[in-house]
Amino acid sequence: MPAVPRKVSVLPWIYKENRIEGDNRLRPIANALRLAYKPRVLLRLNTKPEPIEIDAAKSAVVVVDMQNAFASTGGLLDIAGVDISGAQSVVRRIATVLEHARACGIAAVHLQMGYKPDQSNAGGPDSPNFHKELAMTLMNRRAELRGKLLTEGTWDFEIVDALKPRGNDLVVVKTRYSGFAGTPLDSMLRTRGIRYLIFAGIATNVCVESTLRDAYFLDYWPILLRDGAMAAGGTTAHDATVFNVENFFGWTMTSDDFLAALGAPVSHERSEA
């Protein structure tokens, strides 16, 4: 009778002998094993239009453009006259979500929009981005703003203090609305075995929706936190994205429902249904 194969974990052996420190050849093996032996934690989410189940070990919270440009007084949106009164509520919700998501082993990804000081990655006059993206149009029209909006190294470019990335968080700098356009985001997620993406950030109807759509096209499972995002253009623009996501590109839920799925206390801040 043939012997029955027995699964043996070599991960403890690697660490027991401390071989990972002494032999660099074992590092790729250990990294692969860390992914393979992640504990599987299934979460049942109260999403719309129907509930879905995700694997926490294969999930990430994607925080889109929570920078001073979009969430702070004196930033790009504020200078442009866009109402940012809802931004601080979004910041607080995302901070709470990140705290409990990290504790459950869910990855955190920060997308950060910005250009080099010489604008060499902005596209130039032959690119529609040069003529339509808000920071570029304002800097082109107003000389005193050149090099100050969404420019690497400036206050406008920085992620807001309350949401600064932590040690193991991924940070992806992008130059277009979608976090997948011209960046290594897709390969970074696939390398870590991530399939489920929980989206939050600003602006719902621009960079959040653009990245979420691309995620859907790349066969990720996109979930939008409805109260963890703010639109550029008011509630009508926000609601249009929610409609698009629920009907065509993914699922939506509230941050409190997500926290409940994680077994975390829900916030006492008013949340839309």
ZAMIFI-229800 format. One record per residue (C-alpha): z, x, y; residue in one letter. Coordinates in nm, 2 decimals, always signed. Layout:
! residues N
SITE      up    east   north  type
SITE       Z       X       Y     A
...
! end
This chain:
! residues 273
SITE      up    east   north  type
SITE   +0.00   +0.00   +0.00     M
SITE   -0.10   +0.15   +0.33     P
SITE   +0.17   +0.24   +0.58     A
SITE   +0.23   +0.00   +0.86     V
SITE   +0.18   +0.18   +1.20     P
SITE   +0.51   +0.20   +1.40     R
SITE   +0.52   +0.20   +1.77     K
SITE   +0.72   +0.49   +1.90     V
SITE   +0.81   +0.54   +2.27     S
SITE   +0.76   +0.91   +2.38     V
SITE   +0.88   +0.83   +2.73     L
SITE   +1.25   +0.90   +2.65     P
SITE   +1.15   +1.22   +2.47     W
SITE   +0.98   +1.35   +2.78     I
SITE   +1.28   +1.30   +3.00     Y
SITE   +1.54   +1.39   +2.74     K
SITE   +1.42   +1.74   +2.72     E
SITE   +1.34   +1.75   +3.09     N
SITE   +0.99   +1.85   +3.00     R
SITE   +0.84   +1.67   +3.29     I
SITE   +0.99   +1.92   +3.53     E
SITE   +0.89   +2.23   +3.34     G
SITE   +0.53   +2.14   +3.23     D
SITE   +0.29   +1.99   +3.49     N
SITE   +0.06   +1.90   +3.21     R
SITE   +0.29   +1.62   +3.11     L
SITE   +0.30   +1.46   +3.46     R
SITE   -0.01   +1.24   +3.41     P
SITE   +0.12   +1.13   +3.07     I
SITE   +0.46   +1.03   +3.22     A
SITE   +0.29   +0.85   +3.51     N
SITE   +0.08   +0.65   +3.27     A
SITE   +0.38   +0.57   +3.06     L
SITE   +0.58   +0.45   +3.35     R
SITE   +0.31   +0.19   +3.41     L
SITE   +0.28   +0.09   +3.05     A
SITE   +0.65   +0.05   +3.00     Y
SITE   +0.72   -0.16   +3.31     K
SITE   +0.94   -0.45   +3.21     P
SITE   +0.74   -0.78   +3.21     R
SITE   +0.90   -1.04   +3.44     V
SITE   +0.71   -1.36   +3.47     L
SITE   +0.76   -1.57   +3.79     L
SITE   +0.67   -1.93   +3.81     R
SITE   +0.55   -2.00   +4.17     L
SITE   +0.55   -2.33   +4.35     N
SITE   +0.21   -2.27   +4.50     T
SITE   -0.05   -2.51   +4.63     K
SITE   -0.28   -2.66   +4.51     P
SITE   -0.11   -2.61   +4.18     E
SITE   +0.18   -2.39   +4.05     P
SITE   +0.08   -2.05   +3.89     I
SITE   +0.26   -1.78   +3.70     E
SITE   +0.25   -1.41   +3.79     I
SITE   +0.38   -1.09   +3.64     D
SITE   +0.62   -0.92   +3.88     A
SITE   +0.53   -0.58   +3.74     A
SITE   +0.17   -0.64   +3.83     K
SITE   +0.23   -0.78   +4.17     S
SITE   +0.24   -0.65   +4.53     A
SITE   +0.33   -0.80   +4.87     V
SITE   +0.04   -0.71   +5.11     V
SITE   +0.16   -0.69   +5.47     V
SITE   -0.14   -0.71   +5.70     V
SITE   -0.13   -0.54   +6.04     D
SITE   +0.23   -0.60   +6.14     M
SITE   +0.19   -0.36   +6.43     Q
SITE   +0.30   -0.36   +6.79     N
SITE   -0.06   -0.45   +6.87     A
SITE   -0.02   -0.79   +6.71     F
SITE   +0.35   -0.87   +6.70     A
SITE   +0.50   -0.72   +7.02     S
SITE   +0.51   -0.80   +7.39     T
SITE   +0.28   -0.56   +7.57     G
SITE   +0.06   -0.51   +7.26     G
SITE   -0.31   -0.58   +7.21     L
SITE   -0.28   -0.96   +7.15     L
SITE   -0.03   -1.01   +7.43     D
SITE   -0.26   -0.82   +7.68     I
SITE   -0.55   -1.03   +7.56     A
SITE   -0.36   -1.35   +7.65     G
SITE   -0.31   -1.46   +7.29     V
SITE   +0.01   -1.66   +7.22     D
SITE   +0.24   -1.44   +7.01     I
SITE   +0.55   -1.66   +7.04     S
SITE   +0.56   -1.71   +6.66     G
SITE   +0.54   -1.34   +6.58     A
SITE   +0.91   -1.26   +6.56     Q
SITE   +0.97   -1.54   +6.31     S
SITE   +0.69   -1.39   +6.09     V
SITE   +0.85   -1.05   +6.12     V
SITE   +1.19   -1.18   +6.00     R
SITE   +1.03   -1.37   +5.71     R
SITE   +0.83   -1.07   +5.59     I
SITE   +1.14   -0.84   +5.62     A
SITE   +1.34   -1.08   +5.40     T
SITE   +1.05   -1.11   +5.15     V
SITE   +1.01   -0.73   +5.13     L
SITE   +1.38   -0.67   +5.07     E
SITE   +1.39   -0.90   +4.77     H
SITE   +1.05   -0.82   +4.63     A
SITE   +1.13   -0.45   +4.62     R
SITE   +1.45   -0.53   +4.44     A
SITE   +1.25   -0.71   +4.17     C
SITE   +1.01   -0.42   +4.13     G
SITE   +0.73   -0.58   +4.32     I
SITE   +0.52   -0.32   +4.52     A
SITE   +0.49   -0.33   +4.89     A
SITE   +0.15   -0.25   +5.06     V
SITE   +0.11   -0.21   +5.44     H
SITE   -0.23   -0.24   +5.60     L
SITE   -0.26   -0.07   +5.94     Q
SITE   -0.56   -0.13   +6.17     M
SITE   -0.66   +0.16   +6.39     G
SITE   -0.91   +0.41   +6.52     Y
SITE   -0.91   +0.79   +6.58     K
SITE   -0.86   +0.89   +6.94     P
SITE   -1.23   +0.98   +6.97     D
SITE   -1.33   +0.64   +6.82     Q
SITE   -1.55   +0.82   +6.57     S
SITE   -1.46   +0.57   +6.30     N
SITE   -1.51   +0.26   +6.52     A
SITE   -1.88   +0.22   +6.45     G
SITE   -2.03   +0.30   +6.79     G
SITE   -2.27   +0.09   +6.99     P
SITE   -2.49   +0.02   +6.69     D
SITE   -2.20   -0.15   +6.50     S
SITE   -2.10   -0.51   +6.55     P
SITE   -1.74   -0.40   +6.53     N
SITE   -1.79   -0.21   +6.86     F
SITE   -1.89   -0.54   +7.03     H
SITE   -1.66   -0.79   +6.86     K
SITE   -1.33   -0.63   +6.75     E
SITE   -1.07   -0.72   +7.02     L
SITE   -0.93   -0.37   +7.08     A
SITE   -1.27   -0.22   +7.11     M
SITE   -1.40   -0.48   +7.35     T
SITE   -1.09   -0.45   +7.58     L
SITE   -1.11   -0.07   +7.58     M
SITE   -1.48   -0.09   +7.66     N
SITE   -1.43   -0.33   +7.95     R
SITE   -1.11   -0.18   +8.10     R
SITE   -1.10   +0.19   +8.15     A
SITE   -0.73   +0.20   +8.19     E
SITE   -0.69   +0.08   +7.83     L
SITE   -0.91   +0.33   +7.66     R
SITE   -0.73   +0.53   +7.39     G
SITE   -0.43   +0.30   +7.42     K
SITE   -0.51   +0.01   +7.19     L
SITE   -0.51   +0.04   +6.81     L
SITE   -0.55   +0.41   +6.85     T
SITE   -0.38   +0.64   +6.60     E
SITE   -0.07   +0.81   +6.75     G
SITE   +0.00   +0.53   +7.00     T
SITE   +0.28   +0.27   +7.02     W
SITE   +0.02   -0.01   +6.98     D
SITE   -0.09   +0.13   +6.65     F
SITE   +0.26   +0.17   +6.50     E
SITE   +0.41   -0.08   +6.25     I
SITE   +0.69   -0.28   +6.41     V
SITE   +1.04   -0.12   +6.36     D
SITE   +1.17   -0.40   +6.15     A
SITE   +0.90   -0.35   +5.89     L
SITE   +0.86   +0.02   +5.88     K
SITE   +0.73   +0.14   +5.53     P
SITE   +0.99   +0.28   +5.29     R
SITE   +0.97   +0.56   +5.04     G
SITE   +0.75   +0.41   +4.76     N
SITE   +0.55   +0.17   +4.98     D
SITE   +0.18   +0.22   +5.00     L
SITE   +0.02   +0.25   +5.35     V
SITE   -0.35   +0.20   +5.40     V
SITE   -0.51   +0.26   +5.74     V
SITE   -0.83   +0.06   +5.80     K
SITE   -1.09   +0.03   +6.07     T
SITE   -1.23   -0.31   +5.99     R
SITE   -1.08   -0.65   +5.94     Y
SITE   -1.06   -0.63   +5.56     S
SITE   -0.82   -0.39   +5.40     G
SITE   -1.08   -0.32   +5.13     F
SITE   -1.36   -0.22   +5.36     A
SITE   -1.40   +0.16   +5.36     G
SITE   -1.05   +0.23   +5.22     T
SITE   -0.90   +0.34   +4.88     P
SITE   -0.70   +0.01   +4.86     L
SITE   -0.88   -0.12   +4.55     D
SITE   -0.84   +0.20   +4.35     S
SITE   -0.47   +0.24   +4.46     M
SITE   -0.40   -0.11   +4.33     L
SITE   -0.59   -0.07   +4.00     R
SITE   -0.43   +0.26   +3.93     T
SITE   -0.09   +0.09   +3.94     R
SITE   -0.20   -0.21   +3.73     G
SITE   -0.16   -0.46   +4.01     I
SITE   -0.34   -0.79   +3.97     R
SITE   -0.14   -1.04   +4.19     Y
SITE   -0.14   -1.01   +4.57     L
SITE   +0.10   -1.19   +4.80     I
SITE   -0.03   -1.19   +5.15     F
SITE   +0.15   -1.20   +5.48     A
SITE   +0.08   -1.08   +5.83     G
SITE   -0.12   -1.12   +6.15     I
SITE   -0.37   -1.26   +6.21     A
SITE   -0.40   -1.53   +5.95     T
SITE   -0.76   -1.62   +6.04     N
SITE   -0.89   -1.26   +6.09     V
SITE   -0.75   -0.96   +5.90     C
SITE   -0.54   -1.16   +5.65     V
SITE   -0.81   -1.40   +5.55     E
SITE   -1.08   -1.12   +5.54     S
SITE   -0.86   -0.91   +5.31     T
SITE   -0.76   -1.20   +5.10     L
SITE   -1.13   -1.31   +5.05     R
SITE   -1.22   -0.96   +4.94     D
SITE   -0.93   -0.95   +4.70     A
SITE   -1.06   -1.27   +4.54     Y
SITE   -1.41   -1.12   +4.51     F
SITE   -1.26   -0.82   +4.34     L
SITE   -1.08   -1.05   +4.08     D
SITE   -0.73   -1.02   +4.22     Y
SITE   -0.51   -1.33   +4.23     W
SITE   -0.45   -1.39   +4.61     P
SITE   -0.14   -1.59   +4.73     I
SITE   -0.08   -1.65   +5.10     L
SITE   +0.27   -1.70   +5.24     L
SITE   +0.19   -1.99   +5.48     R
SITE   +0.49   -1.92   +5.70     D
SITE   +0.47   -1.55   +5.67     G
SITE   +0.15   -1.53   +5.87     A
SITE   +0.04   -1.61   +6.23     M
SITE   -0.31   -1.68   +6.36     A
SITE   -0.49   -1.55   +6.66     A
SITE   -0.59   -1.88   +6.81     G
SITE   -0.31   -2.12   +6.73     G
SITE   -0.22   -2.36   +6.46     T
SITE   -0.57   -2.50   +6.41     T
SITE   -0.70   -2.16   +6.32     A
SITE   -0.41   -2.10   +6.09     H
SITE   -0.45   -2.43   +5.92     D
SITE   -0.82   -2.36   +5.86     A
SITE   -0.74   -2.05   +5.67     T
SITE   -0.48   -2.23   +5.46     V
SITE   -0.74   -2.49   +5.38     F
SITE   -0.99   -2.22   +5.28     N
SITE   -0.74   -2.04   +5.06     V
SITE   -0.61   -2.35   +4.88     E
SITE   -0.96   -2.49   +4.81     N
SITE   -1.17   -2.18   +4.76     F
SITE   -1.00   -1.84   +4.75     F
SITE   -0.65   -1.87   +4.60     G
SITE   -0.31   -2.03   +4.65     W
SITE   -0.05   -2.07   +4.92     T
SITE   +0.33   -2.11   +4.93     M
SITE   +0.62   -2.08   +5.17     T
SITE   +0.83   -1.77   +5.18     S
SITE   +1.14   -1.97   +5.08     D
SITE   +0.96   -2.08   +4.76     D
SITE   +0.87   -1.72   +4.69     F
SITE   +1.23   -1.61   +4.74     L
SITE   +1.35   -1.89   +4.51     A
SITE   +1.11   -1.77   +4.24     A
SITE   +1.27   -1.42   +4.28     L
SITE   +1.62   -1.57   +4.24     G
SITE   +1.70   -1.47   +4.60     A
SITE   +1.88   -1.68   +4.86     P
SITE   +1.64   -1.87   +5.08     V
SITE   +1.64   -1.83   +5.46     S
SITE   +1.80   -2.07   +5.69     H
SITE   +1.51   -2.06   +5.93     E
SITE   +1.30   -2.37   +5.96     R
SITE   +0.99   -2.35   +5.73     S
SITE   +0.69   -2.57   +5.72     E
SITE   +0.63   -2.77   +5.40     A
! end
